Amino acid sequence: MREFQYSRATSVADAVASGATFIAGGTNLLDLMKHEIAVPGRVVDISRLDLDRIEPEGEGLRIGALVRNSDLAADHRVRQSYPVLSRALLAGASGQLRNMATTGGNLLQRTRCPYFYDTAMPCNKREPGAGCSAIGGVNRMNAVLGVSDQCIAAHPSDMAVAMMALDAVVEVEGASGTRRIPITEFYRLPGDTPHMETALDRGDLITAVLLPAPKGGEHRYRKVRDRASYAFALVSVAAVVRMEGGVIADAALAFGGLAPMPWRVSAAEDALQGQPPSPALFDRAADLVLSGAQPQEDNAFKLPMARRVLAATLADACRMEDPQ
Amino acid sequence: MTRHRKIDHPDNDNRLDSMAQGVLGKPVDRLEGPLKVSGLATYASEARPSGMAHGVLVRATITKGRVVGIDRQAALALPGVMTVITDPRMVRYPAQGMAGKGPKAGPDVVDYHGQPIALVVAEGFEQARHAAKALRITYEEEPAPTDPDTVTPEVPDAKQKAQGDLDAAIRDAAFSVDCTYTTPTLMAVAMEPHAAIAEWDGDRVTVRAALQMLASDRKQLADALGVGPEQVRLLAPYVGGGFGSKLGIAPEAVAAAIAAKELGVPVSVALTRMQEFDITHRRSESRQRVLLAAGADGVLTGIGHEALVSNLPDSPFSEPVTQATPFTYQAAHRRIAHRIARVHRSCAGSVRAPGEAIGVTVFEAALDELAEAAGIDPVELRLRNIPDREPGTGRPYSVNRLGDCLREGAHRFGWNQRRAPKERLEGEWFIGMGMAAAVRVNMLIESRARVTLTEDGAKVETDMTDIGTGTYTILRQIAAEMLGLPVDLVEVHLGDTDFPPAAGSGGSFGAASSGTSVYLACEDIRARIAERMGCTDAELRLQDGRASFRNDTRELRELLAGEVLVAEGHVEPGDAEKQARQATWGAHFAEVAVSRHTGEVRVRRMLGVFACGRILNEKTARSQCLGGMTFGIGMALTEGVEHDPRTGHIVNRDLAGYHLPSHADVPEQDVVFLPDRDGFAGPMQAKGIGELGICGAGGAVLNAIYNACGVRVRDLPATPDKVMP
């Protein structure tokens, strides 16, 4: 760890003006600093700012950036109207981590690709141009969609997957004032710049996540992982499905573990709309989700697994008999 | 006075059964438990001697070659940095357990990616860690194999065994199985990382360390440092788990001692979790082929077990995968093969029941395949193949309780409710049951302890360690039972090489070996009390601080009259271990649910029935087995190292990436001990427990997966992608 200056922000404006690295829960940043993957000269602690409330906004909900994961998961409004979010949160990390981790920090957590954390191994995300060790290395947990020949790191968040399915909007305070960025536009794919992960500029501070009016319908979050708790997703699916008269009126689907960002494919959702649920229909949706996949040797299983998890989750959300 | 006993004959007197205090075997709480939960038990790295500096080991980032240059200047210029050490005595990897010498030294030669090559010492830990990153190192690199499947393995003659004609037995069998399983590299991952604080006083060094076997560790460290063993004192009163990784000294202890000498201040070197993965012993991955031949009645005619494991060139250890295969089941035609691939992965050594943990697990999975092929119940198949005497040698068993464990377990578990694969479905979950035998060799190792009896109570002193297993507590119980004292009048002092040398914690022999030395010391004290009472030891009754012979009862206080009785107990293994095959026995049962969509496996319940001699403490013994069974879940479902295919280094080098079972993975577990006495094990009739719980446990889980969903996973662990039915 390198020496750094530490101060506490007294206001959002103060924090934004600092241009420093922000720390809230610190569940990821402190590890990154110990490994010298992040080497901030100045760290501004935002954890005492007044951003830790969950409030109604319009027909939706405004979640302060400092709301802890455990508090967000337990909030009765979230559990009642956005249960997919609550379930996704509880499927992530451990109880101890959820007690520390914040909403804004969770959106910005870095990949868990082991080569990103191993400074002895080249990593384009850590050091642009150095090369990607995951390609040709151990890549079981890496991404199969949205990858580039520069980076195949997967985004680790569960919370963000649910927010993607809920069409959340990220509120950001920056030098140019307040911006509202739809979560679908918040993340960037690696391309040739895997070190640039979001639409944020230096100094930008996430202040809230806005959830639109509840979509109703059935909410599911299904996460498949290597052990029953405290493991990152092999594949996860957030599904919000509303049925009307025996057909799927609308469906929102987002995937974790598959891509460098929470993954959403509108063509797959469109294909479901207006159709009676069936295994064949789910299979077609899976085709659309997985089209263009570029699996590696170790993670090719994610394609059949994602297909199965999607089918099982949709069948459950559509209240079908378990397909044989 | 020293009471010495070499165990040349079985001792079936069962003396402890006639003791009066009634504390041995009871579920007594851990003596040191309150200290641990309140943070008062200080582990190796928790001491803070004044002026202490912090050292951080620097790792090699090539797989094989030489360090040709280390540019220290940039590091030395950083704040707080005191020195950069590349002393030729620094060791490349840990010593194997019980080795008489230090491990290979010379940090300028690189044997594996991740090997320590230098130590940076600074006033503060963060300063040292940063400076370690700033060190610029140049190498001369050589190509080196890292994949065991790509090299021609060694085939040591002494490790190949054959009897009869296995190929013919397979050819003529009514049913046969020829299957190959692979198990990954596994790590010990003790909760307490390796750590050492070294401090010199003249030419004597004291090292607070995280170690399991102080008597041999002291010799290893002395050898590594080039000093006499009497110049080295090791302190390890509390050790946060070992699981084999702390059997021998490791690079941190040697480096700390060298740095402390050079700087003249105490130096602490503690490994990070990632360094634990880089540097400490791994359990070798294995490729195991099992061949089984059986008649129509399920009686085995042939057994073959072939193992391929790996280690660094010249390392004497190779995972003894087939250790239990020669004596567990009968068959006239047998073959054991053992091959060692010499590759440049980190050093392999003893981890959690070396040999049987993976060997029995795989063999029991193969037996399940035979049971399926022959249409014979898996429990019944095993019962039909329990030998009367040890195959090959014809020796008797000291005790063989495998059949009892199998029958008792099947009854308690409700084994008769087991159905065919895919027949039980609850929602999306296939439900299945599996079982496996548990077997582990039993050993006694030379051990000494001193017992002092005063008017106020007794004191036990030995350099034995308690690595979280309950040693403090059972030694207290043994002394209390033998001397007729309430347990709280017995003090136990461990983990200091100034005390008499003990077996140490390893190979499940710690409790029986060190316990017997305490027993013998107490026997000596009893004899002296008996003399004062005018009776023999057998006639003497000691209870609650009082001695009785017939109608004569006297307070010990009165008998001692201010005198202090001191005795040393010394036990050595003898001919008894040659006269009979000694082992501990058990049976594992598991019920699992398998998602038919995702292949996720949830263990729903487990039962282990064990026979391992006299139980010294029901609670700590049970805890040992629960831990073993939990590691069995890990081996079957979650644990495994991933080696980088290019460098051989461990990629998933933290606890988020190396998956031990989480609480949510561990179901209700039931542990049953069959009443058991084994005189060949010595005068206490007590045997090893710690490792038995893991041996075969994973096999029961794997077999349950097959019974649930019809998928046979032969490449461990059975992660969802491999199970997806």
HADDOCK unambig.tbl for C-alpha pairs under 7 A between the chains (distance, minus, plus):
assign (segid A and resid 1 and name CA) (segid B and resid 126 and name CA) 5.89 0.50 0.50
assign (segid A and resid 1 and name CA) (segid B and resid 129 and name CA) 6.84 0.50 0.50
assign (segid A and resid 1 and name CA) (segid B and resid 130 and name CA) 5.48 0.50 0.50
assign (segid A and resid 2 and name CA) (segid B and resid 130 and name CA) 6.29 0.50 0.50
assign (segid A and resid 114 and name CA) (segid B and resid 651 and name CA) 6.37 0.50 0.50
assign (segid A and resid 114 and name CA) (segid B and resid 652 and name CA) 6.46 0.50 0.50
assign (segid A and resid 120 and name CA) (segid B and resid 61 and name CA) 6.11 0.50 0.50
assign (segid A and resid 137 and name CA) (segid B and resid 644 and name CA) 5.74 0.50 0.50
assign (segid A and resid 137 and name CA) (segid B and resid 645 and name CA) 6.11 0.50 0.50
assign (segid A and resid 138 and name CA) (segid B and resid 642 and name CA) 6.93 0.50 0.50
assign (segid A and resid 138 and name CA) (segid B and resid 644 and name CA) 5.92 0.50 0.50
assign (segid A and resid 226 and name CA) (segid B and resid 638 and name CA) 6.18 0.50 0.50
assign (segid A and resid 226 and name CA) (segid B and resid 719 and name CA) 5.78 0.50 0.50
assign (segid A and resid 226 and name CA) (segid B and resid 720 and name CA) 6.69 0.50 0.50
assign (segid A and resid 227 and name CA) (segid B and resid 638 and name CA) 6.24 0.50 0.50
assign (segid A and resid 227 and name CA) (segid B and resid 661 and name CA) 6.70 0.50 0.50
assign (segid A and resid 227 and name CA) (segid B and resid 665 and name CA) 6.61 0.50 0.50
assign (segid A and resid 228 and name CA) (segid B and resid 662 and name CA) 6.91 0.50 0.50
assign (segid A and resid 228 and name CA) (segid B and resid 664 and name CA) 5.51 0.50 0.50
assign (segid A and resid 228 and name CA) (segid B and resid 665 and name CA) 5.42 0.50 0.50
assign (segid A and resid 229 and name CA) (segid B and resid 662 and name CA) 6.10 0.50 0.50
assign (segid A and resid 229 and name CA) (segid B and resid 664 and name CA) 5.99 0.50 0.50
assign (segid A and resid 231 and name CA) (segid B and resid 656 and name CA) 6.53 0.50 0.50
assign (segid A and resid 301 and name CA) (segid B and resid 721 and name CA) 6.13 0.50 0.50
assign (segid A and resid 305 and name CA) (segid B and resid 598 and name CA) 6.50 0.50 0.50
assign (segid A and resid 308 and name CA) (segid B and resid 597 and name CA) 5.83 0.50 0.50
assign (segid A and resid 308 and name CA) (segid B and resid 598 and name CA) 6.60 0.50 0.50
assign (segid A and resid 309 and name CA) (segid B and resid 597 and name CA) 6.71 0.50 0.50
assign (segid A and resid 309 and name CA) (segid B and resid 598 and name CA) 6.43 0.50 0.50
assign (segid A and resid 312 and name CA) (segid B and resid 597 and name CA) 6.68 0.50 0.50
